[in-house]
Amino acid sequence: MSKKIGFIDYYLDEWHANNYPAWIEKASGGAYTVAYAYGEIASPLGGRTTEQWCADMGVTQCATIDELIEKSDCIILLSPDNPEMHWPLCQKPLRSGKRVYVDKTFAPTAQIARDLFALAEAHNTPMYSSSALRFSKELMELPEKDAHFVLLSGPGKPENYLIHQIEPMVALLKEKAVRVQYNGVEGAASYTVEFENGKLGVANLLVSGAFQTTVKFSDGEVVSIPESTETFDRLIAGMIRFFGTGEVQVDKNETITIAEILEAAHKAEKVPGTWVVIA
């Protein structure tokens, strides 16, 4: 019998919720199925209600988060474009002791990120979060050497797509972030992040285009990656491993560092050309 996954979302009719169920079933060979769902509100994108979404997707609607937790073997907390909802929506799942994956962007502030991990740990609830871009085939096949400088570019708006560049930046540079500077022109935003031990990362949002990465290692080698592939395939595969073993796929300290950078980056947007120190 397949393990039952419960979806908790601010609203269910969004890209991740619409695609994850089929990907999970395929990647797990049917061992895991999205069986239950709870949505706080009807979708503001198209107006589809939780009831309609569940009927369309063949998923059982739960009237409360408590009901979903009781029925589910493991939980995916979505709300990918509304990270401010993660704190209220996580309160009961992170007290459940069941394995919880929290979708990107994990938290709107570093303090909320720390508090979410503290809540999970206090109740022995295994939990992690990540952008799919961390798991791209190209990044995972990079040589295991010390990265010194990372330049990234890709599409999207900063409020929900900057995470897709900061996540791999932190994963590659593996140091504490010190400060962030923002510069931008029409249709392009650029964030420079200074890390400890002389490391630097630059993230450029260009509205459209592929996710591209250039890495310079401390030994001088430079690797350029023209696109990022298999991102969601590998994200989902890791999620299934986590649900099976309870072993988290991303270190919490990296997730907190990412939240620190994102919080400082959004402050830096208000003062272009000025360094914003990460507290």
C-alpha angles and dihedrals in degrees: 000000000000122000114252120235122199122211119212114188142161086230124354103212096085133111099264096046091046094053108030097074096061092040092050093049092048096044093047095043088238094308089119127038132181097238106158136037140184123191123187097207141006113271113276087202099065105350095247109155126223089251092053093045092051092048091049093047098041092242127137113245117228119209093211140021088241090059092049093050092049094051100039128083092205137000140229113198107201127175091132095172097040107054090162086074094058094083096056095036093049097053097092101029092053089052092051102080089226122122111271129191113196115204124230135304089050101194139351092228136028092239092056089049091053091046093051092053091046090052092050093047093048089058098037092245114156108224142159141162136206148163112247089235091074088068101049114141091239096053094045091052095052116118114270096248137123110282114212104177132019128190117189135178135177148132135291145056120299096240094067107008105047087080089067091065101034092052095060090038091059092041090055102040096042096196138109113274115238108184144347134217126193128206127167149167131194108307096002133078125188129196124189116198122194117205133191119274092038097292123146137193129190123195121191123191109201100175092239139027138070126309104260130183136190119190127191114196124211090251089061099256114139123204121189120199114196096194142003116237139181089023099143093034089060095039091055093044090053091047091054091049089051093050089050100045107017090232108139118231099212130045111245091225090062091049090051091048089052090052090050092052094046092049091050092044092057090049089049091055087070093055107038115201093019125112114238112203117224108234 
